[in-house]
Amino acid sequence: MISENVSAERSINLFHCLNELNDVSLVEEIQQSLRSGHLSTDKLSPAQWSALGFILLSSGEDLDLFDLKKYSASEDVLLRLLPVVKASKKVVLSGCNLSERSCGALSSVLSSKSSRVTELDLSNNDLKDSGVERLSAGLESPHCKLEALRFVLFCVCRLSCCLVTQEGCAFLASALSFKPSNLRELDLSYNHPGDSGEKMLRAKVEDPLCRLETLRLNNCNLSERSCGALSSLLSSQSSRVTELDLINNNLQDSGVESLSAGLESPQCKLEALRLSGCLVTEEGCASLASALSVKPSNLRELDLSYNHPGDSGEKMMRSKVEDPHCRLETLRYRHTNTLRKLSF
């Protein structure tokens, strides 16, 4: 029997050896349970989990998606199935009761030359800054192929809802500047980076080596102070950001005015801006409308739902969608209304 303290990688190698010796009893037991649809994952031993990992890797199927919840939302199970994680492209680990312990193991996966992981969702796990520090070490590896990382919080982390603060942002910022990063999408929604954490990330996103295109900072307790730094990011020639989510932050009209200055820059590449629930009134709408009039803006989508634009603010923004010289195609306002440019 394969011992509990044998590593996941070694377990897979042992199963290959057993297979060559025609000792396939444990593997056949798991396969039979899978075929019958009666695999009770809550009762599997460590050896049986390793057998399941061997079956998945030996199936010959392309492992595009690995979702841990399909098997068991458990840190111990994740550690047993790490070879499967390494062979998968998209890895979904949201809400799986993971801790910083998992981050060390995942960091090793990301830094492995044979890893295929390009998308990692760690939302709703208690990773904290110490976990993000461990994960960032993997991001720094020249072998890391990760393009999308999500840390969203719905209970306390793509990294949303992962209790990431300014300190965690510092580790991520360091990883982003370590090499020409492959990371295209970073989701830090429902965390607590604060204005200073956001500022550190912004400085790294402006780095020519950074390839980040999508930045999500929803529900991050950001204020108007963050908008000046974000405006600088949008107007930076080296920035590649085309999608920015700032939903449910206390930006107010003064913050939107700062953002609008970045939108006016000829260097701005932004195509989607989401400001739902940011306390924007008619004054903020005027700043946005003015920015959209200054040059042929790249902005295609603007979300202003759950704000207070008033009739005049709505009218200003609607006129931009209807303007044939403005590239804005989709405008969300009020709570249920969406206006789209008509194609003729």
Secondary structure, DSSP 8 states (H G I E B T S, - for coil): ---TTS-HHHHHHHHHHHHHTT--HHHHHHHHHHHHT---GGG--HHHHHHHHHHHHHS-----EEEGGGT---HHHHHHTHHHHHT-SEEE-TTS---HHHHHHHHHHHT-TT----EEE--S---HHHHHHHHHHHHTSTT----EEEB--S----BTTS--BHHHHHHHHHHHTTSS----EEE-TTSB-HHHHHHHHHHHHTSTT----EEE-TTS--BHHHHHHHHHHHT-TT----EEE-TT-B-HHHHHHHHHHHHTSTT----EEE-TTS--BHHHHHHHHHHHHHS-----EEE-TTSB-HHHHHHHHHHHHH-TT----EEEETTTEEEE----
